[in-house]
Amino acid sequence: MGGETLNPYENLANAIVLQAVKDYRLTDDEAELAEIERFFRSDWFGVLTDVDPEYLIRRLRKEKDK
C-alpha cells in the first residue's frame, strides 16, 4: 500500500483538532474564541496532538487580523 496509515484513534484526534481550528476561523464571538483557546491550552489538547498550542493560537489570531 505504501505509507503508514493512521489508526482510528489518531484519525479521531486529528478530526477533533481540525474541527476546533475550523470553529475558530468561522466565529467572531469573543467568548467562543476564548473557549476554543482554552481547549487549545488544555491537557486534553496535549493528549490529542503534539502541536504547540501557543503557536497555533498565534497563527489563528494572525489570520483573524487580516
N, CA, C and O atoms as a Tinker XYZ file with bonds, in Angstrom:
   264  protein
     1  N      0.805000   -1.193000    0.000000    73     2
     2  CA     0.000000    0.000000    0.000000    64     1     3
     3  C      0.848000    1.257000    0.000000    63     2     4     5
     4  O      0.456000    2.255000   -0.605000    81     3
     5  N      1.966000    1.243000    0.641000    73     3     6
     6  CA     2.826000    2.416000    0.685000    64     5     7
     7  C      2.358000    3.414000    1.728000    63     6     8     9
     8  O      1.183000    3.777000    1.772000    81     7
     9  N      3.265000    3.844000    2.550000    73     7    10
    10  CA     2.923000    4.817000    3.574000    64     9    11
    11  C      2.282000    4.166000    4.778000    63    10    12    13
    12  O      1.758000    3.054000    4.717000    81    11
    13  N      2.343000    4.879000    5.847000    73    11    14
    14  CA     1.779000    4.381000    7.102000    64    13    15
    15  C      0.372000    4.939000    7.263000    63    14    16    17
    16  O      0.157000    6.138000    7.089000    81    15
    17  N     -0.567000    4.097000    7.589000    73    15    18
    18  CA    -1.931000    4.573000    7.797000    64    17    19
    19  C     -2.141000    4.871000    9.273000    63    18    20    21
    20  O     -1.594000    4.193000   10.143000    81    19
    21  N     -2.934000    5.886000    9.535000    73    19    22
    22  CA    -3.234000    6.262000   10.909000    64    21    23
    23  C     -4.262000    5.303000   11.483000    63    22    24    25
    24  O     -5.141000    4.807000   10.778000    81    23
    25  N     -4.132000    5.056000   12.766000    73    23    26
    26  CA    -5.149000    4.214000   13.383000    64    25    27
    27  C     -6.405000    5.053000   13.633000    63    26    28    29
    28  O     -6.343000    6.282000   13.581000    81    27
    29  N     -7.515000    4.421000   13.896000    73    27    30
    30  CA    -8.776000    5.155000   14.065000    64    29    31
    31  C     -8.718000    6.210000   15.172000    63    30    32    33
    32  O     -9.368000    7.250000   15.067000    81    31
    33  N     -7.956000    5.955000   16.219000    73    31    34
    34  CA    -7.847000    6.923000   17.311000    64    33    35
    35  C     -7.088000    8.163000   16.874000    63    34    36    37
    36  O     -7.441000    9.277000   17.262000    81    35
    37  N     -6.047000    7.980000   16.071000    73    35    38
    38  CA    -5.314000    9.129000   15.535000    64    37    39
    39  C     -6.205000    9.929000   14.590000    63    38    40    41
    40  O     -6.180000   11.160000   14.596000    81    39
    41  N     -6.983000    9.233000   13.787000    73    39    42
    42  CA    -7.923000    9.921000   12.893000    64    41    43
    43  C     -8.925000   10.749000   13.689000    63    42    44    45
    44  O     -9.214000   11.890000   13.328000    81    43
    45  N     -9.450000   10.184000   14.763000    73    43    46
    46  CA   -10.406000   10.898000   15.602000    64    45    47
    47  C     -9.748000   12.108000   16.258000    63    46    48    49
    48  O    -10.321000   13.197000   16.265000    81    47
    49  N     -8.557000   11.926000   16.805000    73    47    50
    50  CA    -7.839000   13.031000   17.441000    64    49    51
    51  C     -7.603000   14.157000   16.443000    63    50    52    53
    52  O     -7.821000   15.326000   16.760000    81    51
    53  N     -7.161000   13.810000   15.242000    73    51    54
    54  CA    -6.933000   14.825000   14.211000    64    53    55
    55  C     -8.225000   15.543000   13.846000    63    54    56    57
    56  O     -8.228000   16.759000   13.651000    81    55
    57  N     -9.315000   14.805000   13.755000    73    55    58
    58  CA   -10.603000   15.407000   13.408000    64    57    59
    59  C    -11.070000   16.385000   14.486000    63    58    60    61
    60  O    -11.632000   17.434000   14.168000    81    59
    61  N    -10.844000   16.053000   15.749000    73    59    62
    62  CA   -11.233000   16.941000   16.853000    64    61    63
    63  C    -10.456000   18.246000   16.771000    63    62    64    65
    64  O    -11.037000   19.326000   16.882000    81    63
    65  N     -9.149000   18.152000   16.577000    73    63    66
    66  CA    -8.304000   19.348000   16.498000    64    65    67
    67  C     -8.680000   20.179000   15.273000    63    66    68    69
    68  O     -8.813000   21.399000   15.374000    81    67
    69  N     -8.851000   19.541000   14.130000    73    67    70
    70  CA    -9.212000   20.272000   12.911000    64    69    71
    71  C    -10.566000   20.963000   13.042000    63    70    72    73
    72  O    -10.746000   22.066000   12.527000    81    71
    73  N    -11.516000   20.330000   13.721000    73    71    74
    74  CA   -12.821000   20.965000   13.916000    64    73    75
    75  C    -12.691000   22.203000   14.794000    63    74    76    77
    76  O    -13.345000   23.214000   14.537000    81    75
    77  N    -11.861000   22.136000   15.819000    73    75    78
    78  CA   -11.643000   23.304000   16.675000    64    77    79
    79  C    -11.023000   24.448000   15.872000    63    78    80    81
    80  O    -11.401000   25.607000   16.047000    81    79
    81  N    -10.076000   24.126000   14.995000    73    79    82
    82  CA    -9.460000   25.150000   14.141000    64    81    83
    83  C    -10.515000   25.760000   13.216000    63    82    84    85
    84  O    -10.569000   26.980000   13.058000    81    83
    85  N    -11.345000   24.929000   12.611000    73    83    86
    86  CA   -12.409000   25.433000   11.730000    64    85    87
    87  C    -13.372000   26.326000   12.505000    63    86    88    89
    88  O    -13.756000   27.396000   12.031000    81    87
    89  N    -13.761000   25.880000   13.702000    73    87    90
    90  CA   -14.672000   26.671000   14.530000    64    89    91
    91  C    -14.057000   28.024000   14.858000    63    90    92    93
    92  O    -14.747000   29.043000   14.828000    81    91
    93  N    -12.770000   28.042000   15.169000    73    91    94
    94  CA   -12.071000   29.285000   15.495000    64    93    95
    95  C    -12.104000   30.228000   14.299000    63    94    96    97
    96  O    -12.374000   31.420000   14.442000    81    95
    97  N    -11.828000   29.685000   13.126000    73    95    98
    98  CA   -11.795000   30.512000   11.914000    64    97    99
    99  C    -13.172000   31.082000   11.567000    63    98   100   101
   100  O    -13.266000   32.166000   10.992000    81    99
   101  N    -14.224000   30.368000   11.908000    73    99   102
   102  CA   -15.567000   30.770000   11.487000    64   101   103
   103  C    -16.282000   31.711000   12.452000    63   102   104   105
   104  O    -17.293000   32.309000   12.083000    81   103
   105  N    -15.787000   31.852000   13.668000    73   103   106
   106  CA   -16.511000   32.682000   14.636000    64   105   107
   107  C    -15.802000   34.012000   14.870000    63   106   108   109
   108  O    -14.581000   34.123000   14.760000    81   107
   109  N    -16.609000   35.012000   15.197000    73   107   110
   110  CA   -16.082000   36.302000   15.636000    64   109   111
   111  C    -16.514000   36.582000   17.072000    63   110   112   113
   112  O    -16.219000   37.643000   17.622000    81   111
   113  N    -17.213000   35.626000   17.670000    73   111   114
   114  CA   -17.694000   35.770000   19.041000    64   113   115
   115  C    -16.526000   35.614000   20.017000    63   114   116   117
   116  O    -15.883000   34.566000   20.069000    81   115
   117  N    -16.263000   36.666000   20.783000    73   115   118
   118  CA   -15.109000   36.667000   21.691000    64   117   119
   119  C    -15.174000   35.547000   22.727000    63   118   120   121
   120  O    -14.152000   34.942000   23.050000    81   119
   121  N    -16.355000   35.271000   23.244000    73   119   122
   122  CA   -16.492000   34.209000   24.249000    64   121   123
   123  C    -16.173000   32.845000   23.637000    63   122   124   125
   124  O    -15.517000   32.017000   24.269000    81   123
   125  N    -16.634000   32.616000   22.420000    73   123   126
   126  CA   -16.356000   31.341000   21.756000    64   125   127
   127  C    -14.867000   31.217000   21.425000    63   126   128   129
   128  O    -14.282000   30.144000   21.575000    81   127
   129  N    -14.258000   32.319000   20.974000    73   127   130
   130  CA   -12.820000   32.295000   20.697000    64   129   131
   131  C    -12.040000   31.957000   21.966000    63   130   132   133
   132  O    -11.107000   31.155000   21.930000    81   131
   133  N    -12.422000   32.571000   23.085000    73   131   134
   134  CA   -11.745000   32.304000   24.355000    64   133   135
   135  C    -11.913000   30.846000   24.771000    63   134   136   137
   136  O    -10.976000   30.228000   25.279000    81   135
   137  N    -13.101000   30.302000   24.556000    73   135   138
   138  CA   -13.350000   28.898000   24.904000    64   137   139
   139  C    -12.482000   27.960000   24.057000    63   138   140   141
   140  O    -11.926000   26.989000   24.569000    81   139
   141  N    -12.373000   28.253000   22.781000    73   139   142
   142  CA   -11.551000   27.415000   21.904000    64   141   143
   143  C    -10.078000   27.538000   22.288000    63   142   144   145
   144  O     -9.350000   26.545000   22.273000    81   143
   145  N     -9.635000   28.747000   22.632000    73   143   146
   146  CA    -8.249000   28.922000   23.080000    64   145   147
   147  C     -7.994000   28.156000   24.371000    63   146   148   149
   148  O     -6.908000   27.606000   24.553000    81   147
   149  N     -8.972000   28.110000   25.268000    73   147   150
   150  CA    -8.829000   27.299000   26.488000    64   149   151
   151  C     -8.655000   25.828000   26.124000    63   150   152   153
   152  O     -7.845000   25.125000   26.729000    81   151
   153  N     -9.416000   25.365000   25.134000    73   151   154
   154  CA    -9.255000   23.985000   24.665000    64   153   155
   155  C     -7.844000   23.767000   24.130000    63   154   156   157
   156  O     -7.209000   22.763000   24.451000    81   155
   157  N     -7.346000   24.706000   23.311000    73   155   158
   158  CA    -6.003000   24.565000   22.752000    64   157   159
   159  C     -4.940000   24.477000   23.853000    63   158   160   161
   160  O     -3.920000   23.811000   23.676000    81   159
   161  N     -5.171000   25.139000   24.971000    73   159   162
   162  CA    -4.196000   25.149000   26.069000    64   161   163
   163  C     -4.434000   24.026000   27.082000    63   162   164   165
   164  O     -3.697000   23.908000   28.060000    81   163
   165  N     -5.434000   23.223000   26.857000    73   163   166
   166  CA    -5.812000   22.195000   27.831000    64   165   167
   167  C     -4.916000   20.958000   27.748000    63   166   168   169
   168  O     -4.243000   20.715000   26.747000    81   167
   169  N     -4.933000   20.196000   28.825000    73   167   170
   170  CA    -4.219000   18.916000   28.840000    64   169   171
   171  C     -4.781000   17.979000   27.778000    63   170   172   173
   172  O     -4.039000   17.221000   27.154000    81   171
   173  N     -6.094000   18.035000   27.577000    73   171   174
   174  CA    -6.741000   17.181000   26.589000    64   173   175
   175  C     -6.176000   17.438000   25.191000    63   174   176   177
   176  O     -5.923000   16.496000   24.440000    81   175
   177  N     -5.977000   18.713000   24.842000    73   175   178
   178  CA    -5.385000   19.056000   23.548000    64   177   179
   179  C     -4.001000   18.425000   23.437000    63   178   180   181
   180  O     -3.630000   17.912000   22.381000    81   179
   181  N     -3.236000   18.464000   24.535000    73   179   182
   182  CA    -1.909000   17.858000   24.544000    64   181   183
   183  C     -1.931000   16.350000   24.355000    63   182   184   185
   184  O     -0.982000   15.772000   23.824000    81   183
   185  N     -3.003000   15.718000   24.784000    73   183   186
   186  CA    -3.159000   14.279000   24.560000    64   185   187
   187  C     -3.452000   14.010000   23.083000    63   186   188   189
   188  O     -2.996000   13.014000   22.522000    81   187
   189  N     -4.213000   14.905000   22.465000    73   187   190
   190  CA    -4.642000   14.700000   21.082000    64   189   191
   191  C     -3.551000   14.957000   20.054000    63   190   192   193
   192  O     -3.520000   14.314000   19.004000    81   191
   193  N     -2.650000   15.902000   20.352000    73   191   194
   194  CA    -1.678000   16.322000   19.347000    64   193   195
   195  C     -0.402000   16.839000   19.994000    63   194   196   197
   196  O     -0.383000   17.198000   21.171000    81   195
   197  N      0.658000   16.867000   19.203000    73   195   198
   198  CA     1.928000   17.439000   19.654000    64   197   199
   199  C      2.084000   18.892000   19.211000    63   198   200   201
   200  O      3.128000   19.498000   19.451000    81   199
   201  N      1.074000   19.453000   18.578000    73   199   202
   202  CA     1.131000   20.835000   18.101000    64   201   203
   203  C      1.269000   21.772000   19.297000    63   202   204   205
   204  O      0.586000   21.609000   20.308000    81   203
   205  N      2.157000   22.753000   19.172000    73   203   206
   206  CA     2.343000   23.766000   20.211000    64   205   207
   207  C      1.106000   24.668000   20.231000    63   206   208   209
   208  O      0.840000   25.357000   19.246000    81   207
   209  N      0.354000   24.681000   21.316000    73   207   210
   210  CA    -0.889000   25.451000   21.336000    64   209   211
   211  C     -0.673000   26.954000   21.160000    63   210   212   213
   212  O     -1.470000   27.618000   20.497000    81   211
   213  N      0.386000   27.492000   21.741000    73   211   214
   214  CA     0.625000   28.935000   21.618000    64   213   215
   215  C      0.953000   29.312000   20.178000    63   214   216   217
   216  O      0.531000   30.363000   19.696000    81   215
   217  N      1.699000   28.463000   19.501000    73   215   218
   218  CA     1.998000   28.691000   18.088000    64   217   219
   219  C      0.704000   28.677000   17.271000    63   218   220   221
   220  O      0.480000   29.553000   16.436000    81   219
   221  N     -0.133000   27.689000   17.515000    73   219   222
   222  CA    -1.396000   27.577000   16.788000    64   221   223
   223  C     -2.276000   28.799000   17.030000    63   222   224   225
   224  O     -2.851000   29.345000   16.088000    81   223
   225  N     -2.383000   29.226000   18.274000    73   223   226
   226  CA    -3.202000   30.394000   18.604000    64   225   227
   227  C     -2.660000   31.641000   17.917000    63   226   228   229
   228  O     -3.431000   32.427000   17.366000    81   227
   229  N     -1.339000   31.832000   17.942000    73   227   230
   230  CA    -0.741000   32.992000   17.264000    64   229   231
   231  C     -1.079000   32.997000   15.779000    63   230   232   233
   232  O     -1.446000   34.030000   15.220000    81   231
   233  N     -0.952000   31.840000   15.149000    73   231   234
   234  CA    -1.241000   31.742000   13.707000    64   233   235
   235  C     -2.709000   32.044000   13.418000    63   234   236   237
   236  O     -3.024000   32.767000   12.473000    81   235
   237  N     -3.599000   31.494000   14.226000    73   235   238
   238  CA    -5.027000   31.722000   14.004000    64   237   239
   239  C     -5.409000   33.180000   14.262000    63   238   240   241
   240  O     -6.232000   33.738000   13.537000    81   239
   241  N     -4.822000   33.800000   15.282000    73   239   242
   242  CA    -5.088000   35.222000   15.544000    64   241   243
   243  C     -4.589000   36.080000   14.387000    63   242   244   245
   244  O     -5.237000   37.048000   13.990000    81   243
   245  N     -3.433000   35.710000   13.856000    73   243   246
   246  CA    -2.868000   36.448000   12.719000    64   245   247
   247  C     -3.815000   36.373000   11.520000    63   246   248   249
   248  O     -4.014000   37.368000   10.824000    81   247
   249  N     -4.393000   35.205000   11.280000    73   247   250
   250  CA    -5.379000   35.054000   10.204000    64   249   251
   251  C     -6.572000   35.983000   10.432000    63   250   252   253
   252  O     -7.081000   36.595000    9.492000    81   251
   253  N     -7.008000   36.081000   11.677000    73   251   254
   254  CA    -8.163000   36.921000   12.007000    64   253   255
   255  C     -7.862000   38.400000   11.776000    63   254   256   257
   256  O     -8.757000   39.174000   11.436000    81   255
   257  N     -6.598000   38.791000   11.960000    73   255   258
   258  CA    -6.211000   40.197000   11.827000    64   257   259
   259  C     -6.125000   40.659000   10.378000    63   258   260   261
   260  O     -6.040000   41.858000   10.111000    81   259
   261  N     -6.145000   39.719000    9.449000    73   259   262
   262  CA    -6.009000   40.098000    8.025000    64   261   263
   263  C     -7.244000   40.778000    7.511000    63   262   264
   264  O     -7.298000   41.159000    6.342000    81   263
